[in-house]
Amino acid sequence: MLAGTELRAGVGKRSEDPPVYLKEVTMVLLWVLVALLLLFAIVGGVAISKFLFFVLIVAGILALVGLFTRAA
């Protein structure tokens, strides 16, 4: 070490900011991830809704079958 220099927290070479193009690439990637998340949420919501509707129909049919077989 050089004479008269001290190692203290926060003193010394400051880290440089990342280049502008790196920030732009990061923002584009974040927006792509947000768009994919929205797409998956919409597709998943439609798929779950169709599945729940199918379960509702099956439950209704089973309820009707149970009602008519018990009455006989």
Backbone atoms as SQL, in Angstrom:
CREATE TABLE atoms (id INTEGER PRIMARY KEY, chain TEXT, resi INTEGER, resn TEXT, atom TEXT, x REAL, y REAL, z REAL);
INSERT INTO atoms VALUES
  (1, 'A', 1, 'MET', 'N', 0.837, -1.190, 0.000),
  (2, 'A', 1, 'MET', 'CA', 0.000, 0.000, 0.000),
  (3, 'A', 1, 'MET', 'C', 0.874, 1.242, 0.000),
  (4, 'A', 2, 'LEU', 'N', 0.279, 2.292, -0.488),
  (5, 'A', 2, 'LEU', 'CA', 0.994, 3.558, -0.496),
  (6, 'A', 2, 'LEU', 'C', 0.948, 4.176, 0.887),
  (7, 'A', 3, 'ALA', 'N', 1.962, 4.904, 1.204),
  (8, 'A', 3, 'ALA', 'CA', 2.007, 5.551, 2.517),
  (9, 'A', 3, 'ALA', 'C', 0.930, 6.611, 2.616),
  (10, 'A', 4, 'GLY', 'N', 0.213, 6.608, 3.702),
  (11, 'A', 4, 'GLY', 'CA', -0.801, 7.634, 3.934),
  (12, 'A', 4, 'GLY', 'C', -2.179, 7.273, 3.411),
  (13, 'A', 5, 'THR', 'N', -2.341, 6.125, 2.806),
  (14, 'A', 5, 'THR', 'CA', -3.666, 5.727, 2.334),
  (15, 'A', 5, 'THR', 'C', -4.304, 4.801, 3.353),
  (16, 'A', 6, 'GLU', 'N', -5.577, 4.964, 3.506),
  (17, 'A', 6, 'GLU', 'CA', -6.316, 4.137, 4.453),
  (18, 'A', 6, 'GLU', 'C', -7.431, 3.403, 3.713),
  (19, 'A', 7, 'LEU', 'N', -7.750, 2.244, 4.218),
  (20, 'A', 7, 'LEU', 'CA', -8.876, 1.505, 3.663),
  (21, 'A', 7, 'LEU', 'C', -10.087, 1.746, 4.558),
  (22, 'A', 8, 'ARG', 'N', -11.026, 2.465, 4.048),
  (23, 'A', 8, 'ARG', 'CA', -12.253, 2.728, 4.798),
  (24, 'A', 8, 'ARG', 'C', -13.443, 2.376, 3.927),
  (25, 'A', 9, 'ALA', 'N', -14.532, 2.049, 4.585),
  (26, 'A', 9, 'ALA', 'CA', -15.747, 1.713, 3.839),
  (27, 'A', 9, 'ALA', 'C', -16.237, 2.950, 3.102),
  (28, 'A', 10, 'GLY', 'N', -16.573, 2.773, 1.850),
  (29, 'A', 10, 'GLY', 'CA', -17.116, 3.869, 1.065),
  (30, 'A', 10, 'GLY', 'C', -16.069, 4.768, 0.443),
  (31, 'A', 11, 'VAL', 'N', -14.801, 4.502, 0.698),
  (32, 'A', 11, 'VAL', 'CA', -13.742, 5.329, 0.142),
  (33, 'A', 11, 'VAL', 'C', -12.961, 4.480, -0.843),
  (34, 'A', 12, 'GLY', 'N', -12.629, 5.039, -1.933),
  (35, 'A', 12, 'GLY', 'CA', -11.856, 4.302, -2.921),
  (36, 'A', 12, 'GLY', 'C', -12.495, 4.419, -4.285),
  (37, 'A', 13, 'LYS', 'N', -12.176, 3.489, -5.145),
  (38, 'A', 13, 'LYS', 'CA', -12.697, 3.523, -6.511),
  (39, 'A', 13, 'LYS', 'C', -14.187, 3.231, -6.502),
  (40, 'A', 14, 'ARG', 'N', -14.914, 4.131, -7.090),
  (41, 'A', 14, 'ARG', 'CA', -16.358, 3.986, -7.166),
  (42, 'A', 14, 'ARG', 'C', -16.725, 3.090, -8.337),
  (43, 'A', 15, 'SER', 'N', -17.673, 2.196, -8.121),
  (44, 'A', 15, 'SER', 'CA', -18.103, 1.337, -9.239),
  (45, 'A', 15, 'SER', 'C', -18.823, 2.194, -10.267),
  (46, 'A', 16, 'GLU', 'N', -18.550, 1.917, -11.505),
  (47, 'A', 16, 'GLU', 'CA', -19.145, 2.702, -12.579),
  (48, 'A', 16, 'GLU', 'C', -20.540, 2.191, -12.891),
  (49, 'A', 17, 'ASP', 'N', -21.385, 3.096, -13.379),
  (50, 'A', 17, 'ASP', 'CA', -22.727, 2.711, -13.790),
  (51, 'A', 17, 'ASP', 'C', -22.638, 1.849, -15.036),
  (52, 'A', 18, 'PRO', 'N', -23.599, 0.905, -15.182),
  (53, 'A', 18, 'PRO', 'CA', -23.584, 0.089, -16.405),
  (54, 'A', 18, 'PRO', 'C', -23.873, 0.953, -17.629),
  (55, 'A', 19, 'PRO', 'N', -23.418, 0.538, -18.790),
  (56, 'A', 19, 'PRO', 'CA', -23.656, 1.320, -20.008),
  (57, 'A', 19, 'PRO', 'C', -25.157, 1.467, -20.286),
  (58, 'A', 20, 'VAL', 'N', -25.489, 2.482, -21.040),
  (59, 'A', 20, 'VAL', 'CA', -26.887, 2.780, -21.343),
  (60, 'A', 20, 'VAL', 'C', -27.540, 1.633, -22.108),
  (61, 'A', 21, 'TYR', 'N', -26.820, 1.044, -23.056),
  (62, 'A', 21, 'TYR', 'CA', -27.419, -0.035, -23.856),
  (63, 'A', 21, 'TYR', 'C', -27.777, -1.231, -22.982),
  (64, 'A', 22, 'LEU', 'N', -27.026, -1.454, -21.915),
  (65, 'A', 22, 'LEU', 'CA', -27.335, -2.567, -21.018),
  (66, 'A', 22, 'LEU', 'C', -28.645, -2.315, -20.276),
  (67, 'A', 23, 'LYS', 'N', -28.872, -1.068, -19.884),
  (68, 'A', 23, 'LYS', 'CA', -30.134, -0.718, -19.229),
  (69, 'A', 23, 'LYS', 'C', -31.304, -0.892, -20.196),
  (70, 'A', 24, 'GLU', 'N', -31.090, -0.496, -21.455),
  (71, 'A', 24, 'GLU', 'CA', -32.151, -0.628, -22.453),
  (72, 'A', 24, 'GLU', 'C', -32.475, -2.090, -22.710),
  (73, 'A', 25, 'VAL', 'N', -31.453, -2.919, -22.826),
  (74, 'A', 25, 'VAL', 'CA', -31.674, -4.351, -23.046),
  (75, 'A', 25, 'VAL', 'C', -32.411, -4.953, -21.860),
  (76, 'A', 26, 'THR', 'N', -32.042, -4.539, -20.654),
  (77, 'A', 26, 'THR', 'CA', -32.703, -5.044, -19.457),
  (78, 'A', 26, 'THR', 'C', -34.174, -4.645, -19.451),
  (79, 'A', 27, 'MET', 'N', -34.469, -3.405, -19.820),
  (80, 'A', 27, 'MET', 'CA', -35.861, -2.956, -19.848),
  (81, 'A', 27, 'MET', 'C', -36.672, -3.721, -20.893),
  (82, 'A', 28, 'VAL', 'N', -36.071, -3.960, -22.053),
  (83, 'A', 28, 'VAL', 'CA', -36.778, -4.716, -23.098),
  (84, 'A', 28, 'VAL', 'C', -37.066, -6.135, -22.612),
  (85, 'A', 29, 'LEU', 'N', -36.078, -6.764, -21.975),
  (86, 'A', 29, 'LEU', 'CA', -36.289, -8.113, -21.458),
  (87, 'A', 29, 'LEU', 'C', -37.369, -8.140, -20.375),
  (88, 'A', 30, 'LEU', 'N', -37.394, -7.128, -19.532),
  (89, 'A', 30, 'LEU', 'CA', -38.435, -7.062, -18.506),
  (90, 'A', 30, 'LEU', 'C', -39.819, -6.927, -19.133),
  (91, 'A', 31, 'TRP', 'N', -39.930, -6.089, -20.170),
  (92, 'A', 31, 'TRP', 'CA', -41.230, -5.936, -20.832),
  (93, 'A', 31, 'TRP', 'C', -41.643, -7.216, -21.545),
  (94, 'A', 32, 'VAL', 'N', -40.697, -7.926, -22.119),
  (95, 'A', 32, 'VAL', 'CA', -41.015, -9.210, -22.756),
  (96, 'A', 32, 'VAL', 'C', -41.510, -10.200, -21.708),
  (97, 'A', 33, 'LEU', 'N', -40.856, -10.231, -20.553),
  (98, 'A', 33, 'LEU', 'CA', -41.304, -11.127, -19.478),
  (99, 'A', 33, 'LEU', 'C', -42.690, -10.751, -18.977),
  (100, 'A', 34, 'VAL', 'N', -42.973, -9.464, -18.872),
  (101, 'A', 34, 'VAL', 'CA', -44.306, -9.017, -18.450),
  (102, 'A', 34, 'VAL', 'C', -45.348, -9.438, -19.479),
  (103, 'A', 35, 'ALA', 'N', -45.037, -9.276, -20.762),
  (104, 'A', 35, 'ALA', 'CA', -45.972, -9.669, -21.820),
  (105, 'A', 35, 'ALA', 'C', -46.221, -11.180, -21.786),
  (106, 'A', 36, 'LEU', 'N', -45.165, -11.966, -21.593),
  (107, 'A', 36, 'LEU', 'CA', -45.335, -13.419, -21.513),
  (108, 'A', 36, 'LEU', 'C', -46.167, -13.808, -20.292),
  (109, 'A', 37, 'LEU', 'N', -45.932, -13.135, -19.183),
  (110, 'A', 37, 'LEU', 'CA', -46.702, -13.405, -17.979),
  (111, 'A', 37, 'LEU', 'C', -48.181, -13.115, -18.204),
  (112, 'A', 38, 'LEU', 'N', -48.476, -12.005, -18.849),
  (113, 'A', 38, 'LEU', 'CA', -49.874, -11.678, -19.153),
  (114, 'A', 38, 'LEU', 'C', -50.486, -12.710, -20.103),
  (115, 'A', 39, 'LEU', 'N', -49.728, -13.105, -21.113),
  (116, 'A', 39, 'LEU', 'CA', -50.219, -14.100, -22.058),
  (117, 'A', 39, 'LEU', 'C', -50.527, -15.416, -21.360),
  (118, 'A', 40, 'PHE', 'N', -49.591, -15.877, -20.520),
  (119, 'A', 40, 'PHE', 'CA', -49.812, -17.125, -19.787),
  (120, 'A', 40, 'PHE', 'C', -50.979, -16.997, -18.821),
  (121, 'A', 41, 'ALA', 'N', -51.155, -15.831, -18.218),
  (122, 'A', 41, 'ALA', 'CA', -52.265, -15.632, -17.289),
  (123, 'A', 41, 'ALA', 'C', -53.600, -15.706, -18.029),
  (124, 'A', 42, 'ILE', 'N', -53.670, -15.095, -19.203),
  (125, 'A', 42, 'ILE', 'CA', -54.921, -15.115, -19.975),
  (126, 'A', 42, 'ILE', 'C', -55.215, -16.522, -20.472),
  (127, 'A', 43, 'VAL', 'N', -54.229, -17.170, -21.045),
  (128, 'A', 43, 'VAL', 'CA', -54.424, -18.537, -21.556),
  (129, 'A', 43, 'VAL', 'C', -54.747, -19.493, -20.414),
  (130, 'A', 44, 'GLY', 'N', -54.040, -19.357, -19.313),
  (131, 'A', 44, 'GLY', 'CA', -54.308, -20.207, -18.155),
  (132, 'A', 44, 'GLY', 'C', -55.682, -19.965, -17.581),
  (133, 'A', 45, 'GLY', 'N', -56.099, -18.701, -17.538),
  (134, 'A', 45, 'GLY', 'CA', -57.437, -18.384, -17.039),
  (135, 'A', 45, 'GLY', 'C', -58.527, -18.991, -17.906),
  (136, 'A', 46, 'VAL', 'N', -58.349, -18.916, -19.215),
  (137, 'A', 46, 'VAL', 'CA', -59.332, -19.513, -20.129),
  (138, 'A', 46, 'VAL', 'C', -59.354, -21.026, -19.957),
  (139, 'A', 47, 'ALA', 'N', -58.180, -21.629, -19.852),
  (140, 'A', 47, 'ALA', 'CA', -58.109, -23.085, -19.694),
  (141, 'A', 47, 'ALA', 'C', -58.731, -23.519, -18.379),
  (142, 'A', 48, 'ILE', 'N', -58.458, -22.801, -17.311),
  (143, 'A', 48, 'ILE', 'CA', -59.043, -23.162, -16.018),
  (144, 'A', 48, 'ILE', 'C', -60.548, -22.951, -16.042),
  (145, 'A', 49, 'SER', 'N', -61.006, -21.885, -16.686),
  (146, 'A', 49, 'SER', 'CA', -62.438, -21.638, -16.769),
  (147, 'A', 49, 'SER', 'C', -63.135, -22.769, -17.519),
  (148, 'A', 50, 'LYS', 'N', -62.528, -23.217, -18.622),
  (149, 'A', 50, 'LYS', 'CA', -63.127, -24.327, -19.369),
  (150, 'A', 50, 'LYS', 'C', -63.118, -25.592, -18.532),
  (151, 'A', 51, 'PHE', 'N', -62.034, -25.822, -17.814),
  (152, 'A', 51, 'PHE', 'CA', -61.960, -27.000, -16.951),
  (153, 'A', 51, 'PHE', 'C', -63.008, -26.925, -15.842),
  (154, 'A', 52, 'LEU', 'N', -63.163, -25.755, -15.225),
  (155, 'A', 52, 'LEU', 'CA', -64.157, -25.614, -14.159),
  (156, 'A', 52, 'LEU', 'C', -65.568, -25.767, -14.709),
  (157, 'A', 53, 'PHE', 'N', -65.803, -25.270, -15.928),
  (158, 'A', 53, 'PHE', 'CA', -67.113, -25.454, -16.545),
  (159, 'A', 53, 'PHE', 'C', -67.370, -26.938, -16.805),
  (160, 'A', 54, 'PHE', 'N', -66.340, -27.656, -17.254),
  (161, 'A', 54, 'PHE', 'CA', -66.460, -29.094, -17.467),
  (162, 'A', 54, 'PHE', 'C', -66.762, -29.815, -16.153),
  (163, 'A', 55, 'VAL', 'N', -66.071, -29.416, -15.080),
  (164, 'A', 55, 'VAL', 'CA', -66.327, -30.025, -13.767),
  (165, 'A', 55, 'VAL', 'C', -67.749, -29.729, -13.318),
  (166, 'A', 56, 'LEU', 'N', -68.235, -28.519, -13.584),
  (167, 'A', 56, 'LEU', 'CA', -69.617, -28.166, -13.225),
  (168, 'A', 56, 'LEU', 'C', -70.614, -29.031, -13.990),
  (169, 'A', 57, 'ILE', 'N', -70.389, -29.247, -15.266),
  (170, 'A', 57, 'ILE', 'CA', -71.279, -30.094, -16.069),
  (171, 'A', 57, 'ILE', 'C', -71.260, -31.530, -15.549),
  (172, 'A', 58, 'VAL', 'N', -70.064, -32.065, -15.283),
  (173, 'A', 58, 'VAL', 'CA', -69.951, -33.433, -14.768),
  (174, 'A', 58, 'VAL', 'C', -70.648, -33.545, -13.415),
  (175, 'A', 59, 'ALA', 'N', -70.459, -32.557, -12.547),
  (176, 'A', 59, 'ALA', 'CA', -71.113, -32.581, -11.240),
  (177, 'A', 59, 'ALA', 'C', -72.627, -32.516, -11.391),
  (178, 'A', 60, 'GLY', 'N', -73.109, -31.725, -12.324),
  (179, 'A', 60, 'GLY', 'CA', -74.552, -31.646, -12.565),
  (180, 'A', 60, 'GLY', 'C', -75.111, -32.961, -13.078),
  (181, 'A', 61, 'ILE', 'N', -74.417, -33.595, -14.005),
  (182, 'A', 61, 'ILE', 'CA', -74.868, -34.889, -14.540),
  (183, 'A', 61, 'ILE', 'C', -74.873, -35.937, -13.437),
  (184, 'A', 62, 'LEU', 'N', -73.820, -35.973, -12.630),
  (185, 'A', 62, 'LEU', 'CA', -73.779, -36.937, -11.526),
  (186, 'A', 62, 'LEU', 'C', -74.885, -36.668, -10.514),
  (187, 'A', 63, 'ALA', 'N', -75.175, -35.412, -10.256),
  (188, 'A', 63, 'ALA', 'CA', -76.258, -35.081, -9.330),
  (189, 'A', 63, 'ALA', 'C', -77.602, -35.544, -9.888),
  (190, 'A', 64, 'LEU', 'N', -77.832, -35.349, -11.186),
  (191, 'A', 64, 'LEU', 'CA', -79.084, -35.797, -11.795),
  (192, 'A', 64, 'LEU', 'C', -79.183, -37.314, -11.802),
  (193, 'A', 65, 'VAL', 'N', -78.072, -37.991, -12.124),
  (194, 'A', 65, 'VAL', 'CA', -78.081, -39.462, -12.098),
  (195, 'A', 65, 'VAL', 'C', -78.359, -39.960, -10.687),
  (196, 'A', 66, 'GLY', 'N', -77.717, -39.353, -9.710),
  (197, 'A', 66, 'GLY', 'CA', -77.958, -39.746, -8.321),
  (198, 'A', 66, 'GLY', 'C', -79.397, -39.484, -7.896),
  (199, 'A', 67, 'LEU', 'N', -79.972, -38.379, -8.345),
  (200, 'A', 67, 'LEU', 'CA', -81.349, -38.035, -7.990),
  (201, 'A', 67, 'LEU', 'C', -82.331, -39.054, -8.589),
  (202, 'A', 68, 'PHE', 'N', -82.126, -39.395, -9.864),
  (203, 'A', 68, 'PHE', 'CA', -83.076, -40.302, -10.515),
  (204, 'A', 68, 'PHE', 'C', -82.888, -41.751, -10.072),
  (205, 'A', 69, 'THR', 'N', -81.677, -42.162, -9.766),
  (206, 'A', 69, 'THR', 'CA', -81.498, -43.548, -9.342),
  (207, 'A', 69, 'THR', 'C', -81.976, -43.751, -7.903),
  (208, 'A', 70, 'ARG', 'N', -81.955, -42.739, -7.104),
  (209, 'A', 70, 'ARG', 'CA', -82.443, -42.850, -5.736),
  (210, 'A', 70, 'ARG', 'C', -83.954, -42.856, -5.689),
  (211, 'A', 71, 'ALA', 'N', -84.569, -42.118, -6.609),
  (212, 'A', 71, 'ALA', 'CA', -86.031, -42.052, -6.620),
  (213, 'A', 71, 'ALA', 'C', -86.660, -43.334, -7.116),
  (214, 'A', 72, 'ALA', 'N', -85.947, -44.127, -7.864),
  (215, 'A', 72, 'ALA', 'CA', -86.532, -45.338, -8.450),
  (216, 'A', 72, 'ALA', 'C', -86.652, -46.465, -7.479);
